[in-house]
Amino acid sequence: MERRTFLKAGALAAASAVIPLSACTVEGAAGAEGETVHKVMKTRQWGFVIDVEKLNASGVMDKIIQACHHAHNVPDTGDPKTEIKWIWEDDFEHSFSDIDSEYASERVVKLGFPLLCNHCEEPPCVRLCPTEATFKRGDGIVVMDYHRCIGCRFCMAGCPYGARSLNFFDPRPYIDDPNPDYPTRSKGVVEKCMLCSERIDQGKEPLCAELSEGAIIFGDLTDPDSPVRKALSENFTIRRRVELGTGPCVYYIANGGEAHA
């Protein structure tokens, strides 16, 4: 089959797979019973507010990482040079290298910050992807079509958060106890956090938020009455590399729940 014919067939198949989604309802995620996924996606911008001190105090970060990676069949290569990660932990200096932290609170500097895809309002990865394997849903989630990824790594070069990983080799041998409900990837494919879009479409919150014991708040940033907006109004928060204009939708509280000017 010629490449042009193959790509055309793939595009038609992808379109046919998406069309039925607009007729599906989402319990809980939809504002009213019977509202379609399509309508819900057009009215939301999902995001996180993460209380870092509360998360560190709970001691569940490792549990969250393990649960996320197991649920989404993230391989464990055992090599930092080829590791695949959807959510991981790092210190303040590396998480917020753009913020002058010379006199930062010692308490904050010692915290471990959970890092993941920021599902940006203006995601550079989407603009750079030549095959549209990376795209943004109507509800703000930046997702991937693994079958369309050609491994060019333009998205990785454009992501300022280091949130994308390339499978340098077949990842399947490095997955212990695969989850049959989530697809595995193949060699040469880039992957990242999908904000548990499969759970959101079922009216559930992302797995990390569910397991965080209240430290990770999930909700609609466009809804002034949502839990995330309430948390933002009551706390001083920071985001990663906002000066780049990407509009990251992950906010961090690092003041122990106390608002500071």
Sequence and secondary structure as in RCSB ss.txt:
>XXXX:A:sequence
MERRTFLKAGALAAASAVIPLSACTVEGAAGAEGETVHKVMKTRQWGFVIDVEKLNASGVMDKIIQACHHAHNVP
DTGDPKTEIKWIWEDDFEHSFSDIDSEYASERVVKLGFPLLCNHCEEPPCVRLCPTEATFKRGDGIVVMDYHRCI
GCRFCMAGCPYGARSLNFFDPRPYIDDPNPDYPTRSKGVVEKCMLCSERIDQGKEPLCAELSEGAIIFGDLTDPD
SPVRKALSENFTIRRRVELGTGPCVYYIANGGEAHA
>XXXX:A:secstr
  HHHHHHHHHHHHHHHHGGGGG B TTTSSSTT BHHHHHTT  EEEEEEHHHHHHHT HHHHHHHHHHHTT  
  S TTT   SEEEEEHHHHTTTS  TT  HHHHT EEEEE    SS HHHHH TTS EEE TTS EEE GGG  
   HHHHH TT   EE SS  GGG SS  TTS    TT EE   TTHHHHTTT   HHHHHTTTSEEEEETT TT
SHHHHHHHHS EE SSGGGS    EEEE STT    
